[in-house]
Amino acid sequence: MDRHNPTDVASAQMQKAMNVAGRMGGWSASHWKTAVFGWLAFVIVSLGVGMALGTKQIETKDANVGQAHRADRILQKAFPQADPQTEIVLVQNSRLTAKDAEFRAAVADVLGSIRGNPAIKNLVSPYDRGQTALISQDGHAAMVQWDMRGEKKAAEKKIDAILATTETVAARHPTFTIGEAGSVSSGKALDKLFNDQLALAGERSIPITIIVLFLVLGSLVAVGVPLLLALSGVLATIGLLAIPSQLIPMDPNVSAVVLLIGLAVGVDYSLFYIKREREERAAGRSPEAALAAAAATSGRSVLISGFTVLIAMAGLFFAGDKTYLSFAIGTMTVVGIAMLGSLTVLPALLAKLGDRINKGRVPFLQRLGRNSGDNRFWRTILTPALRHPLISAVCATTLLIVIALPALRLNPAQSGLDSLPKSAATVDTILAIQSEFSNGDVDPALVAIEGDVSSPAGKRALAALKAKALASGQMTKPIDVEISDSQNVARVTIPLVGKGVDAKSNAALDTLRNDVLPATIGRLPEAEYAVSGGTAASADQNALLKQKAPIVFGFVLIFAFGLLLVSFRSIVIALKAILLNLLSVAAAFGVLVAVFQWGWGESLLGFQSNGGIAFWLPIFLFVILFGLSMDYHVFILSRIREAYDRGMTTSDAVEHGIVTTAGVVTSAALVMVGVFAVFALMPILDMKEMGIGLAAAVLIDATIVRAVLLPASMKLLGDWNWYLPSWLEWLPRLEGEREAEPAPEVRPVPVL
């Protein structure tokens, strides 16, 4: 085998493999001021645009799908506010009942303090005629109700003063439990809790990222570069999202998703790039040649990985839901910006800093973050898989299947009242109302009826609706009917039994939609009706996701396969990558079901299982996890293919590629796991599930899949890994591919 000087090989490599990423890196290194200051200007302008325009968020009335969305549209046209914005004050005493004078006095104090406030309307006392449903069956609890005037934002500004009033009343009656909850007060409290927890998650994830980067890179300056690049990309994305939000409103959670994905992906891409540049320097290359080699190799991997992630994220466009649409826009934007920064700003900074990137070194950490491509520790770890590939592949596959088995029982469900964090304001009152009344008063069904509802026939149909609903035993009082000013739309509020998203509530919704309404309103000539509310929204979302999931999955799998096929010109590599990623994602779903649906992690993570997984998570996690898993896969395969193209045998190339990338892949995975795990500490159940699902998937992928199953399967397949049928020879070669060249001589490199 011919031997070449490493510097000559690097030079030849750049001449033959000057791909798009290589040219971008070369230009940035030569024009570092333009690249760096252009990036800073881009971030500042993006933030300025975001502050000037403001990011529009999805409103509740526009978030629903299916029949619930239809009902919202009917009510939106007829009423100033589709949501009546009901507030409730619960008065409770374990010793006294609503018949006692002292209990009546406490209720009267609440009414007297609230009555006359210009921000409220429709004040109802439990002692009003026909309002006995506002008193619990045992008589130890009663509710005072009213609706907030105006739009949601205006109501939120005025709710704090009302909450302060009810707290003052509670202080005057220390033997009673008096608390307020409702659409406005609870919504505002939960939004504040989420935003506070998001800020806390950001504060916690950054130190974790810094610690891991210190262990990997060993110097202060080297740690700062990827971290600042990732954070600036996140800030730019949050600012830029204001532009598409003018046409497509964003989900309130999109900032959390952008921070989660942007920090993880941005740091990973920079880490791949920096470690390869250091490895080339350790092999004896000049700073310019090392940077050029990193741009042409790791830069190309970042480019392919980034586009693979973008394709996976694009699958969310087919979910038919506004939340998924905003998540797709947010994640694709932050990944695209992270990819752009890694291919332009990063090489510019590395070229300018040179050896100064190692300033602030900690000797001990510098030894841990070795720059040599060879890694004795990982060579030892990978030896069993490489020496006994069949046994390793069988054991790893069996383990993944066992972990994934619980996923067969996955039950998507919208998080109900039981999942609310007990630490949030008003939640204790919400749970007390549910416990005492359990009749859906907190989130009732909203029936929208469009037709001649004010005519005698319409009034009879509405009366029949009330009677039949109560007779079913699945709906309870109070049933309120409100007629629009136009006299052609009615809004009927009907409490359903159950907890909102459990089997009882869903059965009640089915009875209302398919039995009660057709038998009453359905007989009113030319009348149209639809049901909205929390239970209806959850049911319609689940139905839509079941319908759209195969489309999303199919899109992601087909296009990811196509990109890998073109990138590596191997049908085996593409198929195997898809299968390994599916195993990894399935195992993550299995962990989610066991921890949250079966409740195995209740005591450890501090939550109460609701018997399901957040309805939006399966599709979202599949898309995100598939993209992130493919990220590592592409990076490792690129290194293996690079070694193979230089003349190594498949067996040697697999060993070389896995060993030289294992350290950086594991380090990158630790960053992701740390960032994701922080979200598991949030009190909001959906965020816990997202954090654990992502962290478990990345951990499984970086260990069982990449350290065992991938090398074992490639070792078993040998040269079949590169098989491309003759009828696919027409596939284009990506720029930068070259014919095999002699492998360079690998000179011993002293351990740093």
C-alpha positions in Angstrom: 0.0 0.0 0.0 1.4 3.4 -0.9 2.3 5.8 1.9 1.8 9.5 1.8 2.8 12.4 4.0 -0.3 13.6 5.9 0.1 17.2 4.8 0.3 16.1 1.2 -2.8 13.9 1.6 -4.7 16.8 3.2 -3.7 19.1 0.3 -4.7 16.5 -2.3 -7.9 15.9 -0.4 -8.8 19.6 -0.6 -8.1 19.7 -4.3 -10.3 16.6 -4.9 -12.9 17.2 -2.3 -13.5 20.9 -2.4 -17.3 20.4 -1.8 -19.8 23.1 -0.8 -19.0 22.9 2.9 -15.3 23.1 2.1 -15.7 26.2 -0.1 -17.9 27.8 2.5 -15.3 27.1 5.2 -12.5 28.3 3.0 -14.2 31.5 2.1 -15.1 32.2 5.8 -11.5 31.6 6.9 -10.2 34.1 4.3 -12.9 36.7 5.1 -13.3 36.2 8.8 -14.4 39.8 9.5 -17.2 39.6 7.0 -18.3 36.2 8.3 -18.1 37.1 12.1 -19.5 40.6 11.9 -22.0 39.6 9.3 -23.3 36.9 11.7 -23.5 39.4 14.6 -25.4 41.8 12.4 -27.8 39.0 11.4 -28.5 38.1 15.0 -29.0 41.7 16.1 -31.3 42.5 13.1 -33.3 39.3 13.7 -33.9 40.3 17.4 -34.8 43.8 16.3 -37.3 42.5 13.8 -38.8 40.2 16.4 -39.2 43.0 18.9 -40.7 45.3 16.3 -43.2 42.9 14.9 -44.0 40.8 18.0 -44.7 37.0 17.7 -48.3 36.2 17.2 -49.4 33.1 19.1 -52.1 30.6 18.4 -55.4 31.6 20.1 -57.5 29.0 21.8 -60.3 29.5 19.3 -58.0 28.8 16.4 -56.0 25.9 17.9 -58.7 23.2 17.7 -59.3 20.8 14.7 -62.3 18.9 13.3 -65.7 19.4 14.8 -64.3 21.4 17.7 -62.8 23.9 15.3 -66.1 24.1 13.4 -67.9 24.9 16.7 -65.3 27.5 17.5 -65.8 29.2 14.2 -69.6 29.4 14.6 -69.2 30.9 18.1 -66.5 33.3 17.0 -68.7 34.9 14.4 -71.7 35.2 16.7 -70.1 36.2 20.0 -67.4 38.7 20.8 -65.6 35.9 22.7 -66.0 32.3 21.9 -64.8 31.4 25.4 -67.1 32.8 28.1 -64.0 33.1 30.4 -65.8 31.7 33.4 -64.2 32.3 36.9 -65.2 30.2 40.0 -64.7 30.9 43.7 -64.9 27.8 45.7 -66.2 28.1 49.3 -65.5 24.9 51.3 -65.8 23.8 54.9 -65.4 20.3 56.3 -67.7 21.0 59.3 -70.3 23.4 58.1 -72.7 23.0 55.2 -74.3 25.5 52.8 -77.4 25.6 55.0 -75.5 27.1 57.9 -75.6 30.8 58.6 -71.8 31.1 58.9 -71.4 29.4 55.5 -74.0 31.7 53.9 -72.1 34.7 55.4 -68.9 33.5 53.7 -70.6 33.2 50.4 -72.3 36.6 50.8 -68.9 38.1 51.5 -67.5 36.7 48.3 -70.5 38.0 46.3 -70.4 41.4 48.0 -66.7 41.8 47.3 -67.0 40.8 43.6 -70.4 42.4 42.7 -70.1 45.8 41.0 -66.6 45.1 39.5 -66.8 46.5 35.9 -64.6 43.6 34.7 -67.2 40.9 35.4 -70.6 39.9 34.2 -73.2 37.2 34.8 -72.5 36.8 38.5 -74.3 33.8 39.9 -74.8 32.7 43.5 -75.3 29.1 44.6 -78.4 30.4 46.5 -80.0 31.8 43.3 -83.1 30.1 42.1 -82.3 27.1 39.9 -78.6 27.1 40.9 -78.6 24.2 43.3 -76.0 22.4 41.1 -73.5 25.0 42.5 -73.7 23.3 45.9 -72.0 19.9 46.3 -74.0 16.8 47.1 -72.7 16.7 50.7 -73.3 20.4 51.1 -69.8 21.2 52.3 -68.8 23.1 49.2 -70.4 25.8 47.0 -69.3 27.8 44.0 -69.8 31.5 43.0 -69.5 32.0 39.3 -69.1 34.9 36.9 -67.7 35.6 33.4 -64.9 38.0 32.6 -65.6 40.8 30.2 -63.5 41.6 27.1 -60.9 39.8 25.2 -58.4 37.4 27.0 -55.5 39.9 27.2 -57.8 42.6 28.7 -59.2 40.1 31.2 -55.8 38.9 32.2 -54.8 42.5 33.1 -57.8 42.8 35.5 -57.8 39.3 37.0 -55.0 40.0 39.5 -57.1 42.6 41.3 -60.0 40.2 41.5 -57.7 37.4 42.8 -56.4 39.8 45.5 -60.0 40.5 46.5 -60.9 36.8 46.9 -57.7 36.3 48.9 -58.7 39.1 51.2 -62.1 37.5 51.7 -60.4 34.1 52.4 -58.3 35.9 55.1 -61.5 37.1 56.8 -62.8 33.5 57.0 -59.8 31.4 58.3 -62.0 28.4 59.0 -63.0 28.2 55.4 -61.1 27.2 52.3 -61.8 29.9 49.8 -60.0 29.9 46.4 -60.5 31.1 42.9 -59.9 29.3 39.6 -61.0 29.7 36.0 -60.3 30.2 32.4 -58.4 33.5 32.9 -56.9 33.1 36.3 -55.7 29.6 35.8 -54.5 30.2 32.3 -52.4 33.2 33.4 -51.0 31.3 36.3 -50.0 28.3 34.2 -48.5 30.5 31.5 -46.4 32.2 34.1 -45.3 28.9 35.6 -44.3 27.6 32.2 -42.3 30.8 31.3 -40.6 30.7 34.7 -39.7 27.1 34.3 -38.5 27.6 30.7 -36.1 30.3 31.9 -35.0 28.0 34.7 -34.4 25.2 32.3 -32.3 27.5 30.2 -30.3 28.5 33.2 -29.7 24.9 34.2 -28.9 23.6 30.7 -26.2 26.1 30.0 -24.0 25.1 33.0 -24.4 21.4 32.1 -23.4 22.2 28.5 -20.4 24.1 29.7 -19.2 21.3 32.0 -19.5 18.7 29.2 -17.7 21.0 26.7 -14.9 21.6 29.3 -14.4 17.8 29.6 -14.3 17.5 25.8 -12.4 20.6 24.7 -10.4 21.4 27.9 -10.1 25.2 27.5 -12.2 28.2 28.2 -12.1 29.8 24.8 -12.8 26.5 23.0 -15.9 26.1 25.2 -17.1 29.6 24.6 -17.1 29.3 20.8 -19.7 26.5 20.3 -21.8 27.7 23.2 -22.1 31.3 22.0 -22.7 30.2 18.5 -25.5 28.0 19.6 -27.1 30.6 21.9 -26.9 33.3 19.2 -28.6 31.0 16.7 -31.4 30.4 19.2 -31.8 34.1 19.8 -31.8 34.8 16.0 -34.5 32.1 15.5 -36.7 33.4 18.2 -36.5 36.9 16.6 -37.1 35.6 13.1 -40.2 33.6 14.1 -42.0 36.9 14.4 -42.1 37.1 10.6 -43.9 33.8 9.7 -46.1 34.2 12.8 -47.9 37.1 11.1 -49.3 34.5 8.7 -49.0 31.3 10.8 -49.4 32.0 14.6 -46.9 30.2 16.8 -47.7 27.8 19.6 -46.7 29.2 23.0 -44.4 26.3 23.5 -42.3 27.0 20.4 -39.7 28.9 22.3 -39.0 25.9 24.5 -38.6 23.6 21.5 -36.3 26.1 19.8 -34.1 26.4 22.9 -34.1 22.6 23.3 -33.2 21.7 19.7 -31.1 24.8 19.0 -28.8 24.4 21.9 -28.3 20.7 21.4 -27.8 20.8 17.6 -25.8 24.0 17.5 -23.3 22.7 20.1 -23.1 19.3 18.4 -22.3 20.7 14.9 -19.6 23.0 16.4 -18.2 20.1 18.4 -17.9 17.8 15.3 -16.0 20.6 13.5 -13.6 21.6 16.3 -12.7 18.1 17.2 -11.9 17.2 13.6 -9.7 20.3 13.2 -7.8 19.4 16.3 -7.4 15.9 15.2 -5.9 17.0 11.9 -3.5 19.3 13.8 -2.5 16.5 16.0 -1.7 14.4 12.9 0.9 17.0 11.9 -1.0 19.2 9.5 -0.6 23.0 9.3 -3.4 25.2 10.8 -4.6 26.1 7.3 -4.6 22.5 6.0 -6.2 21.2 9.2 -9.0 23.7 8.9 -9.5 22.9 5.2 -9.7 19.2 6.0 -12.2 19.8 8.7 -14.3 21.9 6.4 -14.3 19.3 3.7 -15.0 16.4 6.0 -16.9 17.4 9.2 -18.3 20.4 7.3 -19.8 18.0 4.7 -21.1 15.8 7.5 -22.8 18.8 9.1 -24.3 19.7 5.8 -25.8 16.2 5.1 -26.9 15.8 8.8 -28.5 19.2 8.8 -30.5 18.5 5.6 -31.5 15.1 7.0 -32.8 16.8 10.2 -34.6 19.4 8.1 -36.3 16.7 6.0 -37.4 15.0 9.2 -38.8 18.2 10.7 -40.6 19.0 7.4 -42.8 15.9 8.1 -44.6 17.9 10.7 -46.1 20.0 7.9 -48.3 17.0 7.0 -49.8 16.6 10.5 -52.6 19.0 9.8 -52.3 20.8 13.1 -51.3 24.4 13.8 -49.2 23.4 16.8 -47.1 21.0 14.7 -46.9 23.6 11.9 -45.4 26.1 14.3 -43.0 23.5 15.7 -41.9 22.6 12.2 -41.2 26.2 11.3 -39.3 26.8 14.6 -37.2 23.7 14.5 -36.3 23.9 10.8 -35.3 27.6 11.3 -33.1 26.9 14.3 -31.4 23.9 12.7 -30.9 25.8 9.4 -29.3 28.7 11.3 -27.1 26.3 13.4 -25.9 24.6 10.2 -25.2 28.0 8.6 -23.2 29.2 11.6 -21.2 26.0 11.8 -20.2 26.2 8.1 -19.4 29.9 8.1 -18.8 31.6 11.4 -17.1 28.7 13.1 -14.3 28.3 10.5 -13.8 32.1 10.5 -13.4 32.1 14.3 -11.0 29.1 14.2 -8.9 30.7 11.5 -8.7 34.0 13.4 -8.1 32.4 16.8 -5.6 29.8 15.7 -3.8 28.3 18.7 -5.4 30.9 21.0 -8.5 28.8 21.0 -6.6 26.7 23.6 -6.3 29.6 26.0 -7.6 29.0 29.5 -6.6 25.4 29.4 -7.0 23.1 32.4 -4.2 20.5 32.3 -6.3 17.6 33.6 -9.2 18.4 31.3 -6.8 18.8 28.4 -5.7 15.2 28.9 -9.3 14.0 28.9 -10.1 15.9 25.8 -7.4 14.3 23.7 -7.0 15.5 20.1 -5.8 12.3 18.6 -8.2 10.5 16.4 -7.2 7.2 18.1 -8.9 6.6 21.4 -7.7 3.6 23.5 -10.7 3.8 25.8 -13.2 3.5 23.0 -11.2 1.0 21.1 -11.5 -1.2 24.2 -15.2 -0.6 24.5 -15.8 -1.4 20.9 -13.6 -4.5 20.8 -16.4 -7.0 21.7 -18.7 -5.7 19.0 -16.0 -5.8 16.4 -14.6 -9.2 17.3 -18.0 -10.9 17.9 -20.3 -9.0 15.5 -23.1 -11.7 15.2 -23.5 -12.2 19.0 -23.3 -8.4 19.6 -25.9 -7.6 16.9 -28.3 -10.2 18.2 -27.9 -9.1 21.8 -28.3 -5.4 21.0 -31.3 -6.0 18.8 -33.0 -8.2 21.4 -32.3 -5.6 24.1 -33.8 -2.8 22.0 -36.9 -4.8 21.1 -37.5 -5.6 24.8 -37.2 -1.9 25.7 -39.5 -1.0 22.9 -42.2 -3.6 23.8 -44.2 -1.2 26.1 -44.7 1.1 23.1 -47.2 -1.4 21.7 -49.5 -0.2 24.5 -49.0 3.5 23.8 -52.1 5.5 24.6 -52.1 9.2 23.4 -54.2 11.4 25.6 -54.5 15.1 26.2 -53.2 16.0 29.7 -56.2 16.6 32.0 -56.6 18.2 35.4 -54.7 15.5 37.2 -51.6 16.4 35.3 -51.5 20.0 36.4 -48.5 20.9 38.6 -49.7 21.2 42.2 -47.3 24.1 42.8 -49.1 26.4 40.3 -51.5 29.0 41.6 -55.2 28.0 41.4 -54.5 24.3 40.8 -55.4 23.3 44.3 -58.8 25.0 43.8 -59.3 23.3 40.4 -58.6 19.9 41.9 -60.9 20.7 44.9 -63.7 21.6 42.5 -63.2 18.4 40.5 -63.2 16.4 43.7 -66.4 18.0 45.1 -68.4 18.3 42.0 -66.8 16.1 39.3 -69.2 17.4 36.7 -67.0 19.2 34.2 -67.7 22.7 35.5 -64.0 23.7 35.1 -64.0 22.7 31.4 -67.5 22.0 30.1 -68.6 21.1 26.6 -69.5 24.0 24.4 -72.3 23.3 21.9 -72.6 25.8 19.0 -76.0 25.8 17.3 -76.6 27.9 14.2 -80.2 28.2 13.0 -83.5 29.6 14.0 -82.9 29.1 17.7 -85.2 32.0 18.8 -88.3 30.6 17.2 -90.8 28.5 19.1 -89.4 25.4 17.4 -85.9 26.4 18.3 -86.8 27.0 22.0 -88.5 23.6 22.1 -85.4 22.0 20.6 -83.1 23.7 23.2 -85.4 22.6 26.0 -85.4 19.0 24.7 -81.6 19.2 24.5 -81.4 20.1 28.2 -83.8 17.4 29.2 -82.2 14.6 27.2 -78.7 15.6 28.3 -79.6 15.4 31.9 -81.6 12.2 31.4 -78.5 10.5 29.9 -76.8 10.6 33.3 -73.6 11.6 31.6 -74.2 15.3 31.7 -75.0 17.5 34.7 -76.3 20.9 35.7 -75.9 23.8 35.3 -76.7 23.8 31.6 -76.6 27.4 30.4 -78.0 28.7 27.1 -76.9 32.0 25.6 -78.5 33.4 22.4 -76.4 35.8 20.2 -77.6 39.3 19.3 -78.4 38.1 15.8 -80.8 35.6 17.3 -79.5 32.8 15.0 -76.7 31.3 17.1 -76.9 29.6 20.5 -74.1 28.7 22.8 -75.0 25.9 25.2 -72.6 25.1 28.0 -73.0 21.4 29.2 -70.8 19.9 32.0 -69.7 16.4 31.2 -69.0 13.7 33.9 -65.5 12.6 34.4 -62.2 14.4 34.6 -62.2 15.9 31.1 -60.1 13.5 29.1 -60.8 10.1 30.8 -63.0 7.3 29.5 -66.1 8.8 31.3 -65.8 12.2 29.7 -65.1 10.7 26.2 -68.1 8.5 26.5 -70.2 11.4 27.6 -69.0 13.4 24.6 -69.8 10.6 22.2 -73.4 10.4 23.7 -73.8 14.2 23.3 -72.5 14.3 19.7 -74.1 11.1 18.4 -77.3 10.7 20.4 -78.5 13.8 22.3 -77.9 16.4 19.6 -79.2 14.5 16.6 -82.3 13.6 18.5 -83.0 17.2 19.5 -81.3 20.0 17.6 -80.9 17.6 14.6 -84.7 17.8 14.1 -84.6 21.6 13.9 -84.9 22.5 10.1 -81.6 23.7 8.5 -79.9 23.9 11.9 -76.1 23.2 12.1 -74.4 22.2 15.3 -71.0 21.2 16.6 -69.3 20.5 20.0 -66.2 22.2 21.3 -64.5 22.4 24.7 -61.6 20.6 26.3 -62.9 17.0 25.9 -64.0 17.6 22.3 -60.7 19.2 21.4 -58.7 16.3 22.8 -60.9 13.7 21.0 -60.7 15.5 17.7 -56.9 16.0 18.0 -56.4 12.3 18.7 -58.6 11.4 15.7 -56.6 13.7 13.4 -53.2 12.5 14.6 -54.2 8.8 14.0 -55.2 9.8 10.5 -52.1 11.9 9.7 -49.4 9.8 11.5 -48.9 7.3 8.6 -48.5 10.2 6.2 -45.9 12.0 8.4 -44.0 8.8 9.1 -44.0 7.8 5.4 -42.8 11.2 4.3 -39.9 11.2 6.8 -38.8 7.6 6.0 -39.0 8.0 2.2 -37.1 11.3 2.0 -34.5 10.4 4.6 -33.9 7.1 2.7 -33.5 9.1 -0.6 -31.1 11.6 0.9 -28.9 8.8 2.5 -29.0 6.9 -0.8 -27.7 9.8 -2.7 -25.2 10.9 0.0 -23.5 7.4 0.4 -24.5 5.8 -2.9 -25.4 2.6 -1.1 -28.9 1.1 -0.8 -27.7 -1.1 2.2 -26.4 1.9 4.1 -29.7 3.8 3.6 -31.9 0.9 4.5 -29.9 0.0 7.6 -29.8 3.6 8.8 -33.6 3.7 8.6 -34.0 0.4 10.5 -31.5 1.3 13.2 -33.2 4.7 13.8 -36.6 3.1 13.9 -35.3 0.7 16.6 -33.9 3.6 18.5 -37.1 5.6 18.4 -39.2 2.6 19.3 -37.1 2.0 22.4 -37.6 5.7 23.4 -41.3 5.2 23.1 -41.1 2.1 25.2 -39.3 4.1 27.9 -42.0 6.8 27.8 -44.8 4.3 28.2 -43.2 2.5 31.1 -42.2 5.7 32.9 -45.2 7.9 32.4 -48.2 5.8 31.2 -47.5 2.9 33.6 -46.2 5.3 36.2 -42.9 3.6 36.9 -41.2 7.0 37.4 -43.8 8.8 39.5 -41.9 8.9 42.8 -38.6 9.7 41.1 -39.8 12.5 38.8 -42.6 13.8 41.0 -45.8 13.4 38.9 -49.0 11.5 38.9 -49.6 9.3 35.8 -52.8 10.1 33.8 -52.6 6.7 32.1 -51.4 8.1 28.8 -48.8 10.1 26.9 -49.4 13.7 25.7 -51.3 13.3 22.5 -48.9 15.6 20.5 -45.7 13.8 21.6 -45.7 10.6 19.4 -45.5 12.4 16.1 -43.4 15.2 17.4 -40.9 12.8 19.1 -40.7 10.6 16.0 -39.8 13.5 13.8 -37.3 15.0 16.2 -35.7 11.8 17.3 -35.4 10.5 13.8 -33.6 13.6 12.8 -31.3 13.7 15.8 -30.5 10.0 15.5 -29.7 10.4 11.8 -27.4 13.3 12.8 -25.0 10.9 14.6 -25.4 8.2 12.1 -24.4 10.5 9.2 -21.4 11.7 11.1 -20.1 8.2 11.8 -20.9 6.9 8.3 -19.1 9.8 6.7 -16.0 9.0 8.6 -16.2 5.3 7.7 -16.8 6.1 4.0 -13.9 8.6 4.1 -11.6 5.8 5.3 -13.0 3.3 2.8 -12.5 5.8 -0.1 -8.9 6.2 1.0 -8.3 2.5 0.4 -9.0 0.8 3.8 -10.9 -2.4 3.8 -14.4 -2.3 5.0 -13.5 -4.0 8.2 -10.6 -1.6 8.9 -12.7 1.4 7.8 -15.5 0.5 10.2 -13.1 0.1 13.1 -11.3 3.3 12.2 -14.5 5.3 11.7 -16.2 4.1 14.9 -13.1 4.5 17.1 -12.2 8.0 15.9 -15.8 9.3 16.2 -16.9 7.5 19.4 -15.5 10.0 21.7 -17.0 13.1 20.0 -20.3 11.4 19.4 -20.6 10.4 23.1 -19.6 13.9 24.2 -22.2 15.4 21.8 -24.8 13.0 23.2 -23.9 14.0 26.7 -24.6 17.6 25.9 -28.0 16.6 24.4 -28.9 14.3 27.3 -28.0 17.0 29.8 -30.1 19.7 28.0 -33.1 17.4 27.5 -33.0 15.9 31.0 -33.4 19.5 32.5 -36.8 19.6 31.0 -37.7 16.4 32.9 -37.4 18.5 36.1 -40.2 20.9 35.0 -43.5 20.5 36.9 -45.6 20.4 33.6 -46.2 16.8 32.7 -46.0 17.3 28.9 -42.5 18.9 29.3 -41.4 16.0 31.6 -42.4 13.5 28.9 -40.7 15.4 26.1 -37.5 15.8 28.2 -37.3 12.1 29.2 -38.3 10.9 25.7 -35.6 12.9 24.0 -32.9 12.1 26.6 -33.6 8.4 26.6 -33.6 8.2 22.8 -30.2 10.1 22.5 -28.7 7.9 25.3 -29.9 4.7 23.7 -28.8 5.8 20.3 -25.3 6.8 21.4 -24.7 3.6 23.3 -26.6 0.5 22.2 -27.0 1.6 18.6 -23.8 3.5 17.7 -21.4 1.6 20.0 -22.7 -1.9 19.4 -25.3 -2.5 16.7 -23.9 -0.2 14.0 -20.3 -1.5 14.1 -21.5 -5.1 14.5 -23.9 -4.9 11.6 -21.3 -3.2 9.3 -18.7 -5.7 10.3 -21.1 -8.6 9.4 -22.1 -7.1 6.0 -18.5 -6.3 4.9 -18.4 -5.0 1.4 -22.1 -5.4 1.0 -22.4 -2.2 3.0 -21.5 -0.3 -0.2 -23.9 -2.2 -2.5 -25.6 -0.1 -5.1 -27.7 -1.9 -7.8 -26.7 -1.3 -11.3 -30.0 0.2 -12.1 -29.3 3.0 -9.6 -25.9 4.0 -11.1 -27.6 7.0 -12.6 -27.8 8.6 -9.1 -25.7 11.8 -9.0 -22.5 11.9 -7.1 -22.5 14.6 -4.5 -19.9 17.2 -5.0 -16.8 16.2 -3.2 -17.0 12.5 -3.7 -13.9 10.9 -5.2 -12.6 7.6 -6.3 -10.7 5.5 -3.8 -7.2 6.7 -3.1 -4.4 5.1 -1.1 -4.7 5.2 2.6 -2.3 7.6 4.3 0.3 6.4 6.7 -0.9 6.8 10.2 1.9 8.1 12.3 1.9 7.5 16.1 0.7 10.6 17.9 1.7 11.2 21.5 -1.1 11.2 24.0 -1.7 14.8 25.2 
